[in-house]
Amino acid sequence: MSAFIDDPTRPTKRLESRRARTPKKRLDRAHKRWRADNRPAQQSPRAPTRRGSEHRYTFSVISSTLERHVLTAPDVIAHAAAGLAADSDQAWMLRQPRTLRRSFAEEALGRGEIAERIWMLRQADDVREAYVREVLGG
């Protein structure tokens, strides 16, 4: 048995890493492609120069998308998020039934304060009274 293992004529299977098996030219090309894809975009001459200002639009889009997803999420998720909400009106909205939250997301979210007021005025009396009682303290 020992002679079979030590037999020099028997081909051995050598474990090599992926990098060792990949030819150097292919690696270099792949690395250059990766660098080109992940290099930060160059700023145009009119781009803002303040640090972080180039991401302002992206963050607002992410924020509004995230708000919409949390607002229309199942009750368990929305109620958990209500405990983390910064404002009492946000927490109140997250504690409402999903149908009401979905209605708000479709009709008023991201359309400004006037759209939110119009949405609230169109709601049933008990919803408006709950808002006044729980958020405005009246």
Secondary structure, DSSP 8 states (H G I E B T S, - for coil): -HHHHT-TTS-------HHHHS-HHHHHHHHHHHHHHHS-----TTS--STTGGGHHHHHHHHHHHHHHHHTS-HHHHHHHHTT-SSHHHHHHHTS-HHHHHHHHHHTTTS-HHHHHHHHHTS-HHHHHHHIIIII--
